[in-house]
Amino acid sequence: MVSPISIRLDEQVNEILSEYVNSKNISKAEFIRRAIVEKLEDDIDVELADKAYKEWNDNGRKTISFDEMLEKYGEV
């Protein structure tokens, strides 16, 4: 089911958005939907990465820097 949502944009942002979506041949609604989905995916990815990193550290594992890796294993 699709749920409508309303947002308020100032005139300048609305004008820029209109020009952009017209140049891409998409609707404002589609652009906003894509932007929201992308932001949600990015935020979820960051949360999952933070959780995995915390678990990694909590289990006594360590990370090393790129320079430390080169020292340890040499250049490829």
BANUDREN-454085 format. One record per residue: residue number from 0; residue in three letters; x, y, z of N, C-alpha, C in turn. Coordinates in Angstrom, 1 decimal. Example, Ala and Ser with C-alpha at 12.3 -4.5 7.8 and 13.67 -1.06 7.14 Angstrom:
BANUDREN-454085
{k = 0, r = ALA, nxx = 13.2, nyy = -5.7, nzz = 7.8, caxx = 12.3, cayy = -4.5, cazz = 7.8, cxx = 13.2, cyy = -3.3, czz = 7.8}
{k = 1, r = SER, nxx = 12.8, nyy = -2.2, nzz = 7.1, caxx = 13.7, cayy = -1.1, cazz = 7.1, cxx = 12.9, cyy = 0.0, czz = 7.9}
This chain:
BANUDREN-454085
{k = 0, r = MET, nxx = 0.8, nyy = -1.2, nzz = 0.0, caxx = 0.0, cayy = 0.0, cazz = 0.0, cxx = 0.9, cyy = 1.2, czz = 0.0}
{k = 1, r = VAL, nxx = 0.5, nyy = 2.2, nzz = -0.8, caxx = 1.2, cayy = 3.5, cazz = -0.8, cxx = 0.6, cyy = 4.5, czz = 0.1}
{k = 2, r = SER, nxx = 1.4, nyy = 5.1, nzz = 0.9, caxx = 0.9, cayy = 6.1, cazz = 1.8, cxx = 1.4, cyy = 7.5, czz = 1.4}
{k = 3, r = PRO, nxx = 0.5, nyy = 8.4, nzz = 1.2, caxx = 0.9, cayy = 9.8, cazz = 0.8, cxx = 1.6, cyy = 10.5, czz = 1.9}
{k = 4, r = ILE, nxx = 2.5, nyy = 11.4, nzz = 1.5, caxx = 3.2, cayy = 12.2, cazz = 2.5, cxx = 3.3, cyy = 13.6, czz = 1.9}
{k = 5, r = SER, nxx = 3.4, nyy = 14.6, nzz = 2.8, caxx = 3.4, cayy = 16.0, cazz = 2.3, cxx = 4.7, cyy = 16.6, czz = 2.9}
{k = 6, r = ILE, nxx = 5.4, nyy = 17.4, nzz = 2.1, caxx = 6.6, cayy = 18.1, cazz = 2.6, cxx = 6.5, cyy = 19.6, czz = 2.1}
{k = 7, r = ARG, nxx = 7.1, nyy = 20.5, nzz = 2.8, caxx = 7.1, cayy = 21.9, cazz = 2.4, cxx = 8.6, cyy = 22.2, czz = 2.0}
{k = 8, r = LEU, nxx = 8.7, nyy = 22.8, nzz = 0.9, caxx = 10.0, cayy = 23.2, cazz = 0.4, cxx = 10.0, cyy = 24.7, czz = 0.1}
{k = 9, r = ASP, nxx = 11.1, nyy = 25.4, nzz = 0.4, caxx = 11.1, cayy = 26.8, cazz = 0.1, cxx = 11.2, cyy = 26.9, czz = -1.4}
{k = 10, r = GLU, nxx = 10.9, nyy = 28.1, nzz = -1.9, caxx = 10.7, cayy = 28.3, cazz = -3.4, cxx = 12.0, cyy = 27.9, czz = -4.1}
{k = 11, r = GLN, nxx = 13.2, nyy = 28.3, nzz = -3.6, caxx = 14.4, cayy = 28.1, cazz = -4.3, cxx = 14.7, cyy = 26.5, czz = -4.4}
{k = 12, r = VAL, nxx = 14.5, nyy = 25.8, nzz = -3.3, caxx = 14.7, cayy = 24.4, cazz = -3.3, cxx = 13.7, cyy = 23.7, czz = -4.3}
{k = 13, r = ASN, nxx = 12.5, nyy = 24.1, nzz = -4.2, caxx = 11.5, cayy = 23.6, cazz = -5.1, cxx = 11.8, cyy = 23.8, czz = -6.6}
{k = 14, r = GLU, nxx = 12.3, nyy = 25.0, nzz = -6.9, caxx = 12.7, cayy = 25.3, cazz = -8.3, cxx = 13.9, cyy = 24.5, czz = -8.7}
{k = 15, r = ILE, nxx = 14.9, nyy = 24.3, nzz = -7.9, caxx = 16.0, cayy = 23.5, cazz = -8.2, cxx = 15.6, cyy = 22.0, czz = -8.4}
{k = 16, r = LEU, nxx = 14.7, nyy = 21.6, nzz = -7.5, caxx = 14.2, cayy = 20.2, cazz = -7.6, cxx = 13.4, cyy = 20.0, czz = -8.9}
{k = 17, r = SER, nxx = 12.6, nyy = 21.0, nzz = -9.2, caxx = 11.8, cayy = 20.9, cazz = -10.5, cxx = 12.7, cyy = 20.8, czz = -11.7}
{k = 18, r = GLU, nxx = 13.7, nyy = 21.6, nzz = -11.8, caxx = 14.7, cayy = 21.6, cazz = -12.9, cxx = 15.4, cyy = 20.3, czz = -13.0}
{k = 19, r = TYR, nxx = 15.8, nyy = 19.8, nzz = -11.8, caxx = 16.5, cayy = 18.5, cazz = -11.8, cxx = 15.7, cyy = 17.3, czz = -12.2}
{k = 20, r = VAL, nxx = 14.5, nyy = 17.2, nzz = -11.6, caxx = 13.7, cayy = 16.0, cazz = -12.0, cxx = 13.2, cyy = 16.1, czz = -13.5}
{k = 21, r = ASN, nxx = 13.0, nyy = 17.3, nzz = -14.0, caxx = 12.6, cayy = 17.5, cazz = -15.4, cxx = 13.8, cyy = 17.0, czz = -16.3}
{k = 22, r = SER, nxx = 15.0, nyy = 17.3, nzz = -15.9, caxx = 16.2, cayy = 16.9, cazz = -16.7, cxx = 16.4, cyy = 15.4, czz = -16.6}
{k = 23, r = LYS, nxx = 16.0, nyy = 14.8, nzz = -15.6, caxx = 16.1, cayy = 13.3, cazz = -15.4, cxx = 14.9, cyy = 12.6, czz = -15.9}
{k = 24, r = ASN, nxx = 13.8, nyy = 13.3, nzz = -16.2, caxx = 12.5, cayy = 12.7, cazz = -16.7, cxx = 11.9, cyy = 11.8, czz = -15.6}
{k = 25, r = ILE, nxx = 12.0, nyy = 12.3, nzz = -14.3, caxx = 11.3, cayy = 11.6, cazz = -13.2, cxx = 10.4, cyy = 12.5, czz = -12.5}
{k = 26, r = SER, nxx = 9.5, nyy = 12.0, nzz = -11.7, caxx = 8.6, cayy = 12.9, cazz = -10.9, cxx = 9.4, cyy = 13.3, czz = -9.6}
{k = 27, r = LYS, nxx = 8.9, nyy = 14.4, nzz = -9.0, caxx = 9.4, cayy = 14.8, cazz = -7.7, cxx = 9.2, cyy = 13.7, czz = -6.7}
{k = 28, r = ALA, nxx = 8.0, nyy = 13.1, nzz = -6.8, caxx = 7.7, cayy = 12.0, cazz = -5.8, cxx = 8.7, cyy = 10.8, czz = -5.9}
{k = 29, r = GLU, nxx = 9.0, nyy = 10.5, nzz = -7.2, caxx = 10.0, cayy = 9.4, cazz = -7.4, cxx = 11.4, cyy = 9.8, czz = -6.9}
{k = 30, r = PHE, nxx = 11.8, nyy = 11.0, nzz = -7.2, caxx = 13.1, cayy = 11.5, cazz = -6.7, cxx = 13.2, cyy = 11.4, czz = -5.2}
{k = 31, r = ILE, nxx = 12.1, nyy = 12.0, nzz = -4.5, caxx = 12.1, cayy = 12.0, cazz = -3.1, cxx = 12.1, cyy = 10.6, czz = -2.5}
{k = 32, r = ARG, nxx = 11.3, nyy = 9.7, nzz = -3.1, caxx = 11.2, cayy = 8.3, cazz = -2.6, cxx = 12.6, cyy = 7.7, czz = -2.7}
{k = 33, r = ARG, nxx = 13.3, nyy = 7.8, nzz = -3.9, caxx = 14.6, cayy = 7.3, cazz = -4.0, cxx = 15.6, cyy = 7.8, czz = -3.0}
{k = 34, r = ALA, nxx = 15.5, nyy = 9.1, nzz = -2.8, caxx = 16.4, cayy = 9.8, cazz = -1.8, cxx = 16.2, cyy = 9.2, czz = -0.4}
{k = 35, r = ILE, nxx = 14.9, nyy = 9.0, nzz = 0.0, caxx = 14.6, cayy = 8.5, cazz = 1.3, cxx = 15.1, cyy = 7.0, czz = 1.4}
{k = 36, r = VAL, nxx = 14.9, nyy = 6.2, nzz = 0.4, caxx = 15.3, cayy = 4.8, cazz = 0.4, cxx = 16.9, cyy = 4.8, czz = 0.5}
{k = 37, r = GLU, nxx = 17.5, nyy = 5.6, nzz = -0.3, caxx = 19.0, cayy = 5.6, cazz = -0.2, cxx = 19.5, cyy = 6.0, czz = 1.1}
{k = 38, r = LYS, nxx = 18.9, nyy = 7.0, nzz = 1.7, caxx = 19.3, cayy = 7.5, cazz = 3.1, cxx = 19.1, cyy = 6.4, czz = 4.1}
{k = 39, r = LEU, nxx = 17.9, nyy = 5.8, nzz = 4.0, caxx = 17.7, cayy = 4.7, cazz = 5.0, cxx = 18.7, cyy = 3.5, czz = 4.8}
{k = 40, r = GLU, nxx = 18.9, nyy = 3.1, nzz = 3.6, caxx = 19.9, cayy = 2.1, cazz = 3.3, cxx = 21.3, cyy = 2.4, czz = 3.9}
{k = 41, r = ASP, nxx = 21.7, nyy = 3.7, nzz = 3.6, caxx = 23.0, cayy = 4.1, cazz = 4.1, cxx = 23.1, cyy = 4.1, czz = 5.6}
{k = 42, r = ASP, nxx = 22.1, nyy = 4.6, nzz = 6.3, caxx = 22.1, cayy = 4.6, cazz = 7.7, cxx = 22.0, cyy = 3.2, czz = 8.3}
{k = 43, r = ILE, nxx = 21.3, nyy = 2.3, nzz = 7.7, caxx = 21.2, cayy = 0.9, cazz = 8.2, cxx = 22.6, cyy = 0.3, czz = 8.0}
{k = 44, r = ASP, nxx = 23.2, nyy = 0.5, nzz = 6.9, caxx = 24.6, cayy = 0.0, cazz = 6.6, cxx = 25.6, cyy = 0.5, czz = 7.7}
{k = 45, r = VAL, nxx = 25.5, nyy = 1.7, nzz = 8.0, caxx = 26.4, cayy = 2.3, cazz = 9.1, cxx = 26.1, cyy = 1.6, czz = 10.4}
{k = 46, r = GLU, nxx = 24.9, nyy = 1.5, nzz = 10.8, caxx = 24.5, cayy = 0.9, cazz = 12.0, cxx = 25.0, cyy = -0.6, czz = 12.1}
{k = 47, r = LEU, nxx = 24.9, nyy = -1.3, nzz = 11.0, caxx = 25.3, cayy = -2.7, cazz = 10.9, cxx = 26.8, cyy = -2.8, czz = 11.0}
{k = 48, r = ALA, nxx = 27.5, nyy = -1.9, nzz = 10.3, caxx = 29.0, cayy = -1.9, cazz = 10.4, cxx = 29.5, cyy = -1.5, czz = 11.8}
{k = 49, r = ASP, nxx = 28.9, nyy = -0.5, nzz = 12.4, caxx = 29.2, cayy = -0.2, cazz = 13.8, cxx = 29.0, cyy = -1.4, czz = 14.7}
{k = 50, r = LYS, nxx = 27.9, nyy = -2.1, nzz = 14.6, caxx = 27.6, cayy = -3.2, cazz = 15.4, cxx = 28.7, cyy = -4.3, czz = 15.2}
{k = 51, r = ALA, nxx = 29.0, nyy = -4.6, nzz = 13.9, caxx = 30.0, cayy = -5.7, cazz = 13.6, cxx = 31.3, cyy = -5.3, czz = 14.2}
{k = 52, r = TYR, nxx = 31.7, nyy = -4.0, nzz = 14.0, caxx = 33.0, cayy = -3.6, cazz = 14.5, cxx = 33.1, cyy = -3.7, czz = 16.1}
{k = 53, r = LYS, nxx = 32.0, nyy = -3.3, nzz = 16.7, caxx = 31.9, cayy = -3.5, cazz = 18.2, cxx = 32.1, cyy = -4.9, czz = 18.6}
{k = 54, r = GLU, nxx = 31.3, nyy = -5.8, nzz = 17.9, caxx = 31.4, cayy = -7.2, cazz = 18.2, cxx = 32.9, cyy = -7.8, czz = 18.0}
{k = 55, r = TRP, nxx = 33.5, nyy = -7.3, nzz = 16.9, caxx = 34.8, cayy = -7.7, cazz = 16.5, cxx = 35.8, cyy = -7.3, czz = 17.7}
{k = 56, r = ASN, nxx = 35.7, nyy = -6.0, nzz = 18.2, caxx = 36.5, cayy = -5.6, cazz = 19.2, cxx = 36.2, cyy = -6.3, czz = 20.6}
{k = 57, r = ASP, nxx = 34.9, nyy = -6.5, nzz = 20.8, caxx = 34.5, cayy = -7.1, cazz = 22.1, cxx = 35.0, cyy = -8.6, czz = 22.2}
{k = 58, r = ASN, nxx = 35.2, nyy = -9.2, nzz = 21.0, caxx = 35.7, cayy = -10.6, cazz = 21.0, cxx = 37.2, cyy = -10.6, czz = 21.0}
{k = 59, r = GLY, nxx = 37.9, nyy = -9.5, nzz = 21.2, caxx = 39.3, cayy = -9.5, cazz = 21.4, cxx = 40.1, cyy = -9.4, czz = 20.1}
{k = 60, r = ARG, nxx = 39.4, nyy = -9.2, nzz = 19.0, caxx = 40.1, cayy = -9.0, cazz = 17.7, cxx = 40.6, cyy = -7.6, czz = 17.6}
{k = 61, r = LYS, nxx = 41.7, nyy = -7.5, nzz = 16.8, caxx = 42.3, cayy = -6.2, cazz = 16.6, cxx = 42.3, cyy = -5.8, czz = 15.1}
{k = 62, r = THR, nxx = 42.4, nyy = -4.6, nzz = 14.8, caxx = 42.6, cayy = -4.1, cazz = 13.4, cxx = 44.0, cyy = -3.5, czz = 13.4}
{k = 63, r = ILE, nxx = 44.6, nyy = -3.5, nzz = 12.2, caxx = 45.9, cayy = -2.8, cazz = 12.1, cxx = 45.7, cyy = -1.8, czz = 10.9}
{k = 64, r = SER, nxx = 46.6, nyy = -0.8, nzz = 10.9, caxx = 46.6, cayy = 0.2, cazz = 9.9, cxx = 47.2, cyy = -0.4, czz = 8.6}
{k = 65, r = PHE, nxx = 47.0, nyy = 0.3, nzz = 7.5, caxx = 47.5, cayy = -0.1, cazz = 6.2, cxx = 49.1, cyy = -0.2, czz = 6.3}
{k = 66, r = ASP, nxx = 49.7, nyy = 0.9, nzz = 7.0, caxx = 51.1, cayy = 0.9, cazz = 7.1, cxx = 51.6, cyy = -0.3, czz = 8.0}
{k = 67, r = GLU, nxx = 50.9, nyy = -0.6, nzz = 9.0, caxx = 51.2, cayy = -1.8, cazz = 9.8, cxx = 51.2, cyy = -3.1, czz = 9.0}
{k = 68, r = MET, nxx = 50.2, nyy = -3.2, nzz = 8.2, caxx = 50.0, cayy = -4.3, cazz = 7.3, cxx = 51.2, cyy = -4.5, czz = 6.4}
{k = 69, r = LEU, nxx = 51.6, nyy = -3.3, nzz = 5.8, caxx = 52.8, cayy = -3.3, cazz = 4.9, cxx = 54.0, cyy = -3.8, czz = 5.6}
{k = 70, r = GLU, nxx = 54.2, nyy = -3.3, nzz = 6.8, caxx = 55.4, cayy = -3.6, cazz = 7.6, cxx = 55.4, cyy = -5.1, czz = 7.9}
{k = 71, r = LYS, nxx = 54.2, nyy = -5.7, nzz = 8.3, caxx = 54.1, cayy = -7.1, cazz = 8.6, cxx = 54.2, cyy = -8.0, czz = 7.4}
{k = 72, r = TYR, nxx = 53.6, nyy = -7.7, nzz = 6.3, caxx = 53.5, cayy = -8.6, cazz = 5.2, cxx = 54.3, cyy = -8.1, czz = 4.0}
{k = 73, r = GLY, nxx = 54.8, nyy = -6.9, nzz = 4.0, caxx = 55.5, cayy = -6.4, cazz = 2.8, cxx = 54.5, cyy = -5.9, czz = 1.7}
{k = 74, r = GLU, nxx = 55.1, nyy = -5.3, nzz = 0.7, caxx = 54.3, cayy = -4.8, cazz = -0.4, cxx = 54.1, cyy = -5.9, czz = -1.4}
{k = 75, r = VAL, nxx = 53.0, nyy = -5.8, nzz = -2.0, caxx = 52.6, cayy = -6.8, cazz = -3.0, cxx = 53.2, cyy = -6.4, czz = -4.4}
